[in-house]
Amino acid sequence: MNSVTFSGRVGQDPTSNTVDDQPVTYLTVYENRRTRRGTEWVNDSPNVWRVEAHGELAELAIANITKGNIIVVTGEAATVTVARGTKME
């Protein structure tokens, strides 16, 4: 598995569920990207991360994280390719 650490802004309030009698919290984090064009830095499309927290961490996340919070995430990454212009829900 690939290990990642990134920071970003939470896009909407987290949701939670129970899987195999364990709490799971889901959130979407938007990581801003800046690109240099000539001598100027401009905003590019953000990276969108779908994050899952399990167990005790899930309970802490649902109780303390809300839309708009800036958070740092460290964990294992799984990749999914999405075509440009596709709406992420």
N, C-alpha and C positions, 0 to 999 in steps of 0.2 A: 504494500500500500504506500501511496505517496503522502508525506506529511506536509501540511501547509500551515502558515500563520498569515493572517490578513486582518485589516481593520476596515470598517465601513459603517454605514448608517442602516438601521433596521427599517425596512420598507413598510411593514404593517405590524400590528400587534401579533405576537406569537400565538399559535394554536397548540392545543395539546390533545393527546389521545393515550390510550393504553394498548400496548402490544405485548402479548404473552404475560399479562399481569404486571408489566413494568411501564411506568410513565414515559412518554416520549413527547418532546416539545419540538415544533417545527417553526422555523423563521427564515425570512429572506433578507439577505444583507447585500447592499449595493456598495461596491468599492469604486470610488472615482478613479478615472484614469486621465492623465494629462499627456499630451503629445506635443513634441516640439515641431513646429512648422516654420522653417526659416529661423528667424531670430525670436519668434514668439511662441509662448506656451498656450495651448488651447485645450479645452475640455473634449474628451473623446467619449464614446459610448462606455457606460460603466460595466464592470464585471458584475454579474449577478450570481450570488452564491445561495444555494438552498442548504440550510443547516439543520441538522437533527441533533438534539441532546437527549440522552437516555438516563434513566434512574434518578438519583439525587440531583444531578446537574439539570435534568429536565424540570424538576420541581423548583429549583432556584431560578431558572431562566423564566418560567411562566410567571413567577411571583415578582420578578424584578426588572424584566426587560419590556419596554414598550416602543411603539412606533417612534422613529426619530432618534432613538438612542444611538450613540456611536459606541461600537463594541469592538473588541479584539477577539478573534477566533483562532484557536489552535486545534488541529485534529488531523484526521485522515481524509484524503480527498478521493472521490470517485468522479470521473468526468462524463459529461453528456454534451453532445454537439447539438446546437440549436441554430437553425438558419437565421441570418440577419433579418430583422424586421418581424420575427415571430414574437408574439406577446407572451410573456411569462406570467402565469397566474399563481 
